[in-house]
């Protein structure tokens, strides 16, 4: 990790409402021909969480991406001790906020995990894999998201930090 002296911001990695809709359309329109790549036009409830009304999604996503760009721009220098802490906070906020808005009718979780990897690639770091496929991993992930809905991102930060460290160790072992 110490080889970088500053965080490179990849200008070619777009972070915008249109970009995330294009990714959703590219990945899922074949499954959902009627709504792939389009923000939801219905109100939904996800477990105990009630996301913003459908007519507020476009506005919420614009605010989300504006805020995310500022957070990325203001990440500390890579070599600063607080870099990883601030990066994990940013990724956790990004992941939770995207799911809190729940912009699409379906596949929001997959897109939130992909979005975290886009952010990591944007700052020249390797992608991560959140372990949500196993029953125990999914249970911890869901609990972390529910805690985040109540303002506590600590469990989500722990899950993302673990994945980040695993990813860095994997990269180091392949060098």
PyMOL commands that set and color helices and strands:
alter all, ss='L'
color gray80, all
select helices_A, chain A and resi 17-28+54-73+83-101+108-122+135-149+154-173
alter helices_A, ss='H'
color red, helices_A
deselect
rebuild
show_as cartoon
